[in-house]
């Protein structure tokens, strides 16, 4: 089965944004810069937008009421604080958080993705196990196939149980290079056969802090292309890990709604646009290429976020396709 990747085509988006700004500037030399931006939005609004449709391809989803179990394999060196950020985020997906907007309300959108029996994706998602490979057992230069080998190895060593309702997530440290990382991918998910008991699901996300933060940790790092916009301050104070949160959210949602590449997606099965990847770059109301949208700002540290999690955490989660609206939705829209 082909990898299903979470691509963040910031290079193209920023180039398009730069072109649009130049066109508007050429047509509006006599008005102020704020008017140029406003006028640019109006010009784009004149072009009717088509509904965004992710077609259902009749395959299985990770439906409820059973929980989706997440197993995390930390590959390389991660600090305790970095692990805590990720663990709190994944735990927040299925937790009840009284303060809104919440991470769990973001995940609730996936429940509206239904299978052929009208069952929705499970609203319960839990961390069932974690293990570390801090000694880089396969080195620091990994092929895509090595990610699957790491998962198989963890199962063989009984670090994790074999779980058909589980998602095994491999997270690589900032000094680990993974094939095609930073080229056209910030993460991917796939499945591998497990004897006669079907297939198991796994995903990978890398820490881009050193290698390509402008591609895989935007808007917490300056983009590589387009207008030189100032990066936002990450809610947990870690550009690489806060960027990973965005990509982990995308991979988990994509796996739940398109586990075997026969679920919900748009376009080719070889390069599908999924629940989150179809909404790349959208985090708040009014988002457009190069601008993440209107976000909440923490009064103490000036960090930008759009969702509350457990243990007082704040996170930035990506836009997600809303089946009932045929459009991308954020926690703030």
PASETI-505568 format. One record per residue (C-alpha): x, y, z. Coordinates in nm, 2 decimals. Each point is the difference from the previous one (the first is absolute). Layout:
<recs>
+--------+--------+--------+
|     c1 |     c2 |     c3 |
+--------+--------+--------+
|      X |      Y |      Z |
...
+--------+--------+--------+
</recs>
This chain:
<recs>
+--------+--------+--------+
|     c1 |     c2 |     c3 |
+--------+--------+--------+
|   0.00 |   0.00 |   0.00 |
|   0.13 |   0.34 |  -0.09 |
|   0.09 |   0.26 |   0.26 |
|  -0.25 |   0.26 |   0.07 |
|   0.19 |   0.32 |   0.06 |
|  -0.07 |   0.32 |   0.18 |
|   0.14 |   0.26 |  -0.24 |
|   0.02 |   0.36 |   0.09 |
|   0.07 |   0.18 |  -0.33 |
|   0.10 |   0.33 |   0.16 |
|   0.23 |   0.08 |  -0.28 |
|  -0.28 |   0.01 |  -0.26 |
|  -0.24 |   0.17 |   0.24 |
|   0.25 |   0.28 |   0.08 |
|   0.09 |   0.05 |  -0.37 |
|  -0.36 |   0.03 |  -0.09 |
|  -0.05 |   0.25 |   0.29 |
|   0.29 |   0.21 |  -0.12 |
|  -0.13 |   0.00 |  -0.36 |
|  -0.34 |   0.11 |   0.12 |
|   0.15 |   0.28 |   0.21 |
|   0.20 |   0.13 |  -0.29 |
|  -0.30 |   0.00 |  -0.23 |
|  -0.21 |   0.19 |   0.26 |
|   0.29 |   0.25 |   0.06 |
|   0.04 |   0.06 |  -0.37 |
|  -0.37 |   0.09 |  -0.03 |
|  -0.02 |   0.20 |   0.32 |
|   0.31 |   0.22 |   0.03 |
|  -0.20 |   0.29 |   0.14 |
|  -0.15 |  -0.17 |   0.30 |
|   0.15 |  -0.09 |   0.34 |
|   0.15 |  -0.34 |   0.08 |
|  -0.29 |  -0.10 |   0.22 |
|  -0.24 |   0.08 |  -0.28 |
|   0.21 |  -0.21 |  -0.23 |
|  -0.04 |  -0.31 |   0.22 |
|  -0.37 |   0.07 |   0.04 |
|  -0.05 |   0.05 |  -0.37 |
|   0.19 |  -0.32 |  -0.07 |
|  -0.25 |  -0.19 |   0.21 |
|  -0.29 |   0.15 |  -0.19 |
|   0.15 |  -0.09 |  -0.33 |
|   0.03 |  -0.36 |   0.10 |
|  -0.36 |   0.00 |   0.12 |
|  -0.12 |   0.09 |  -0.35 |
|   0.10 |  -0.34 |  -0.11 |
|  -0.26 |  -0.25 |   0.11 |
|   0.15 |  -0.29 |   0.20 |
|  -0.11 |  -0.35 |  -0.07 |
|  -0.10 |  -0.23 |   0.29 |
|   0.28 |  -0.21 |   0.13 |
|  -0.10 |  -0.36 |  -0.02 |
|   0.19 |  -0.29 |   0.15 |
|  -0.16 |  -0.31 |  -0.16 |
|  -0.06 |  -0.31 |   0.20 |
|   0.14 |  -0.30 |  -0.17 |
|  -0.20 |  -0.26 |   0.19 |
|   0.28 |  -0.14 |   0.21 |
|   0.03 |  -0.04 |   0.38 |
|   0.06 |   0.28 |   0.25 |
|   0.11 |  -0.01 |   0.36 |
|  -0.35 |   0.02 |   0.13 |
|  -0.14 |  -0.01 |   0.36 |
|  -0.10 |  -0.08 |   0.25 |
|   0.33 |  -0.17 |   0.06 |
|   0.29 |   0.23 |   0.07 |
|   0.28 |   0.08 |  -0.24 |
|   0.31 |  -0.10 |   0.18 |
|   0.32 |   0.20 |  -0.06 |
|   0.35 |  -0.15 |   0.05 |
|   0.29 |   0.24 |  -0.02 |
|   0.36 |  -0.10 |  -0.08 |
|   0.25 |   0.28 |   0.07 |
|   0.30 |  -0.04 |  -0.24 |
|   0.30 |   0.20 |   0.11 |
|   0.04 |   0.24 |   0.28 |
|  -0.30 |   0.18 |   0.13 |
|  -0.01 |   0.20 |   0.33 |
|  -0.26 |  -0.08 |   0.27 |
|  -0.17 |   0.33 |  -0.07 |
|  -0.02 |  -0.08 |  -0.38 |
|  -0.16 |  -0.33 |   0.08 |
|  -0.24 |   0.16 |   0.24 |
|  -0.12 |   0.25 |  -0.27 |
|  -0.08 |  -0.28 |  -0.24 |
|  -0.15 |  -0.23 |   0.26 |
|  -0.23 |   0.27 |   0.13 |
|  -0.11 |   0.08 |  -0.36 |
|  -0.09 |  -0.35 |  -0.09 |
|  -0.17 |  -0.05 |   0.33 |
|  -0.20 |   0.32 |  -0.05 |
|  -0.15 |  -0.14 |  -0.32 |
|  -0.23 |  -0.22 |   0.20 |
|  -0.02 |   0.20 |   0.32 |
|  -0.28 |   0.22 |   0.12 |
|   0.13 |   0.35 |   0.02 |
|  -0.25 |   0.25 |   0.14 |
|   0.18 |   0.30 |  -0.15 |
|  -0.09 |   0.05 |  -0.37 |
|   0.12 |  -0.02 |  -0.27 |
|   0.16 |  -0.33 |   0.09 |
|   0.22 |  -0.26 |  -0.16 |
|  -0.28 |  -0.25 |   0.06 |
|  -0.26 |   0.21 |  -0.18 |
|   0.25 |   0.01 |  -0.29 |
|   0.02 |  -0.38 |   0.00 |
|  -0.38 |  -0.02 |   0.02 |
|  -0.02 |   0.11 |  -0.36 |
|   0.14 |  -0.34 |  -0.10 |
|  -0.31 |  -0.17 |   0.15 |
|  -0.20 |   0.14 |  -0.28 |
|   0.20 |  -0.21 |  -0.25 |
|  -0.22 |  -0.30 |  -0.03 |
|   0.04 |  -0.34 |  -0.16 |
|  -0.24 |  -0.20 |  -0.21 |
|  -0.19 |  -0.10 |   0.31 |
|  -0.03 |   0.36 |   0.12 |
|   0.24 |  -0.05 |   0.29 |
|   0.23 |   0.30 |   0.07 |
|   0.36 |   0.01 |   0.08 |
|   0.06 |  -0.07 |   0.37 |
|  -0.01 |   0.30 |   0.22 |
|   0.21 |  -0.19 |   0.26 |
|   0.38 |   0.01 |  -0.06 |
|   0.25 |  -0.10 |   0.26 |
|   0.37 |  -0.06 |   0.05 |
|   0.05 |  -0.36 |   0.08 |
|   0.38 |  -0.03 |   0.00 |
|   0.33 |   0.19 |  -0.05 |
|   0.35 |  -0.13 |  -0.07 |
|   0.33 |   0.17 |  -0.07 |
|   0.28 |  -0.09 |  -0.24 |
|   0.25 |   0.27 |   0.12 |
|   0.30 |  -0.18 |  -0.14 |
|  -0.11 |   0.03 |  -0.37 |
|   0.00 |  -0.38 |  -0.06 |
|  -0.03 |   0.05 |  -0.38 |
|   0.22 |   0.31 |  -0.02 |
|  -0.08 |   0.36 |  -0.07 |
|  -0.07 |  -0.03 |  -0.37 |
|  -0.32 |  -0.19 |  -0.05 |
|  -0.19 |  -0.13 |  -0.31 |
|  -0.38 |  -0.01 |   0.00 |
|   0.03 |  -0.38 |   0.04 |
|   0.19 |   0.05 |   0.32 |
|  -0.31 |   0.15 |   0.17 |
|  -0.20 |  -0.32 |  -0.06 |
|   0.30 |  -0.20 |   0.13 |
|   0.01 |   0.20 |   0.32 |
|  -0.37 |  -0.08 |   0.05 |
|   0.05 |  -0.37 |  -0.07 |
|   0.30 |   0.00 |   0.23 |
|  -0.20 |   0.15 |   0.29 |
|  -0.27 |  -0.26 |  -0.05 |
|   0.25 |  -0.28 |  -0.01 |
|   0.17 |   0.12 |   0.32 |
|  -0.35 |   0.02 |   0.16 |
|   0.04 |   0.37 |   0.07 |
|  -0.35 |   0.04 |  -0.14 |
|  -0.28 |  -0.25 |  -0.05 |
|  -0.14 |  -0.08 |  -0.34 |
|  -0.31 |   0.22 |  -0.03 |
|  -0.22 |   0.01 |  -0.30 |
|  -0.17 |   0.32 |   0.14 |
|   0.33 |   0.16 |   0.07 |
|   0.22 |   0.26 |  -0.17 |
|   0.37 |  -0.04 |   0.06 |
|   0.17 |   0.34 |  -0.03 |
|   0.37 |   0.03 |  -0.06 |
|   0.14 |   0.34 |   0.10 |
|   0.36 |   0.08 |  -0.11 |
|   0.23 |   0.25 |   0.17 |
|   0.13 |   0.32 |  -0.16 |
|   0.33 |  -0.17 |  -0.09 |
|  -0.16 |  -0.29 |  -0.20 |
|  -0.03 |   0.03 |  -0.37 |
|  -0.29 |  -0.20 |  -0.15 |
|  -0.03 |  -0.06 |  -0.37 |
|  -0.19 |   0.29 |  -0.18 |
|  -0.04 |   0.19 |   0.33 |
|   0.01 |   0.37 |  -0.07 |
|  -0.03 |  -0.07 |  -0.38 |
|  -0.37 |  -0.06 |  -0.04 |
|  -0.10 |  -0.15 |   0.33 |
|  -0.03 |   0.08 |   0.37 |
|  -0.15 |  -0.34 |   0.09 |
|  -0.18 |  -0.30 |  -0.14 |
|  -0.22 |  -0.29 |   0.10 |
|  -0.02 |  -0.35 |  -0.14 |
|  -0.08 |  -0.36 |   0.10 |
|   0.19 |  -0.33 |   0.01 |
|  -0.12 |  -0.36 |   0.00 |
|   0.00 |  -0.18 |   0.33 |
|   0.00 |  -0.38 |  -0.07 |
|  -0.36 |  -0.12 |  -0.04 |
|  -0.15 |   0.27 |   0.22 |
|  -0.03 |   0.27 |  -0.26 |
|   0.20 |   0.32 |  -0.01 |
|   0.11 |   0.24 |   0.26 |
|   0.02 |   0.38 |  -0.04 |
|   0.30 |   0.22 |   0.06 |
|   0.11 |   0.35 |  -0.06 |
|   0.31 |   0.22 |   0.01 |
|   0.07 |   0.36 |   0.09 |
|   0.34 |   0.16 |   0.03 |
|   0.13 |   0.30 |   0.20 |
|   0.08 |   0.26 |  -0.26 |
|   0.16 |   0.26 |   0.24 |
|   0.35 |  -0.04 |  -0.15 |
|  -0.07 |  -0.13 |  -0.36 |
|  -0.30 |   0.20 |  -0.13 |
|  -0.21 |   0.19 |   0.26 |
|  -0.12 |   0.24 |  -0.27 |
|  -0.16 |  -0.29 |  -0.18 |
|  -0.13 |  -0.23 |   0.27 |
|  -0.03 |   0.23 |   0.31 |
|  -0.16 |   0.30 |  -0.17 |
|  -0.14 |   0.24 |   0.13 |
|   0.25 |  -0.03 |   0.29 |
|   0.29 |   0.05 |  -0.24 |
|   0.06 |   0.24 |  -0.29 |
|  -0.11 |  -0.15 |  -0.33 |
|   0.26 |  -0.09 |  -0.26 |
|  -0.19 |   0.17 |  -0.28 |
|  -0.23 |   0.30 |  -0.03 |
|  -0.03 |   0.32 |   0.20 |
|   0.23 |   0.01 |   0.31 |
|  -0.27 |  -0.03 |   0.26 |
|   0.10 |  -0.01 |   0.37 |
|  -0.04 |  -0.35 |   0.16 |
|  -0.25 |  -0.05 |   0.27 |
|   0.11 |  -0.10 |   0.35 |
|  -0.08 |  -0.36 |   0.07 |
|  -0.25 |  -0.07 |   0.29 |
|   0.24 |  -0.25 |   0.17 |
|   0.32 |   0.18 |  -0.07 |
|   0.14 |  -0.26 |  -0.24 |
|  -0.01 |   0.08 |  -0.37 |
|   0.09 |  -0.36 |  -0.10 |
|  -0.25 |  -0.18 |   0.23 |
|  -0.28 |   0.25 |  -0.04 |
|   0.05 |  -0.05 |  -0.38 |
|  -0.01 |  -0.37 |   0.06 |
|  -0.34 |   0.04 |   0.17 |
|  -0.15 |   0.14 |  -0.32 |
|   0.14 |  -0.30 |  -0.20 |
|  -0.10 |  -0.26 |   0.26 |
|  -0.35 |   0.14 |  -0.01 |
|   0.00 |  -0.04 |  -0.37 |
|   0.13 |  -0.35 |   0.00 |
|  -0.24 |  -0.13 |   0.27 |
|  -0.30 |   0.16 |  -0.17 |
|   0.11 |  -0.14 |  -0.34 |
|   0.06 |  -0.35 |   0.14 |
|  -0.34 |   0.00 |   0.17 |
|  -0.20 |   0.12 |  -0.30 |
|   0.21 |  -0.17 |  -0.27 |
|   0.18 |  -0.29 |   0.16 |
|   0.06 |  -0.22 |  -0.30 |
|  -0.03 |   0.26 |  -0.28 |
|  -0.36 |  -0.10 |  -0.06 |
|  -0.16 |   0.25 |   0.23 |
|  -0.05 |   0.38 |  -0.04 |
|   0.23 |   0.19 |  -0.23 |
|   0.01 |   0.22 |  -0.31 |
|   0.20 |  -0.06 |  -0.31 |
|   0.23 |  -0.30 |  -0.08 |
|   0.03 |  -0.29 |   0.23 |
|   0.38 |   0.03 |  -0.06 |
|   0.00 |   0.36 |   0.13 |
|  -0.32 |   0.05 |   0.19 |
|  -0.11 |   0.32 |   0.17 |
|  -0.14 |  -0.11 |   0.33 |
|  -0.20 |   0.15 |   0.29 |
|   0.28 |   0.25 |   0.10 |
|   0.23 |   0.00 |  -0.30 |
|  -0.29 |   0.13 |  -0.21 |
|   0.00 |   0.31 |   0.23 |
|   0.37 |   0.07 |   0.02 |
|   0.10 |   0.34 |   0.14 |
|  -0.34 |   0.07 |   0.16 |
|  -0.01 |   0.06 |   0.37 |
|  -0.25 |   0.28 |   0.06 |
|  -0.26 |   0.22 |  -0.15 |
|   0.11 |   0.19 |  -0.31 |
|   0.30 |  -0.22 |  -0.08 |
|   0.16 |   0.03 |  -0.34 |
|   0.33 |  -0.11 |  -0.14 |
|   0.27 |   0.14 |   0.22 |
|  -0.24 |   0.10 |   0.28 |
|  -0.12 |  -0.26 |   0.25 |
|  -0.32 |   0.19 |   0.09 |
|  -0.12 |   0.17 |   0.32 |
|   0.13 |  -0.18 |   0.31 |
|  -0.02 |   0.03 |   0.37 |
|   0.30 |   0.16 |   0.17 |
|   0.12 |  -0.09 |   0.35 |
|   0.01 |   0.32 |   0.21 |
|   0.31 |  -0.12 |   0.19 |
|   0.24 |  -0.13 |  -0.26 |
|  -0.16 |   0.13 |  -0.32 |
|  -0.02 |  -0.35 |  -0.15 |
|  -0.26 |  -0.07 |  -0.27 |
|  -0.24 |  -0.29 |   0.03 |
|  -0.35 |  -0.11 |  -0.08 |
|  -0.08 |  -0.29 |   0.24 |
|   0.02 |  -0.08 |   0.37 |
|   0.12 |  -0.34 |   0.12 |
|   0.05 |  -0.18 |   0.33 |
|   0.24 |   0.12 |   0.27 |
|  -0.05 |   0.36 |  -0.10 |
|   0.15 |  -0.05 |  -0.34 |
|  -0.06 |   0.21 |  -0.30 |
|   0.05 |  -0.14 |  -0.35 |
|  -0.02 |   0.11 |  -0.37 |
|  -0.20 |  -0.26 |  -0.19 |
|  -0.05 |   0.01 |  -0.38 |
|  -0.32 |   0.05 |  -0.20 |
|  -0.20 |  -0.31 |  -0.07 |
|  -0.26 |  -0.09 |  -0.27 |
|  -0.35 |   0.01 |   0.14 |
|  -0.22 |  -0.25 |  -0.18 |
|  -0.33 |   0.17 |   0.07 |
|   0.13 |   0.33 |  -0.13 |
|   0.22 |  -0.12 |  -0.29 |
|   0.26 |   0.25 |   0.12 |
|   0.30 |   0.04 |   0.22 |
|  -0.08 |   0.07 |   0.36 |
|   0.22 |   0.13 |   0.29 |
|  -0.07 |   0.01 |   0.37 |
|  -0.05 |   0.38 |  -0.03 |
|  -0.23 |   0.00 |  -0.31 |
+--------+--------+--------+
</recs>
